[in-house]
Amino acid sequence: MKFGFIQTEKATYPVRVLCRTLLVSASGFYAWCRRGLSQRVQEDAALKVEIRAAHAASGKTYGSPRVHEELKAAGRHVGRNLEWAVAPQRHQSLRSEF
């Protein structure tokens, strides 16, 4: 979280000043920058794509329960809580149109 903030603000403030202010090491920030995305973040991004694809394939008529069933039928066994955590905005903006 802190490193993400430093990443966005480094165009405005020096990295060392941001690190000192947030009580993190500059070397830790640069190591974080070199690391790739975690496996969990990558899996969540893939799941978000699958959720949107299932919703779009239904003609935007499927709500959360049917999208969940579509993912399950496709062999993607995901708990409902994870589905909500990965794409909470989907449940507000991609509702069934009927």
ABEGO torsion letter per residue (X at the ends): XAAAAAAAAAAABBAAAAAAAAGBBAAAAAAAAABBBBAAAAAAAAAAAAAAAAAAAAGGABBAAAAAAAAAAAGBBBBAAAAAAABAAAAAAABBAX
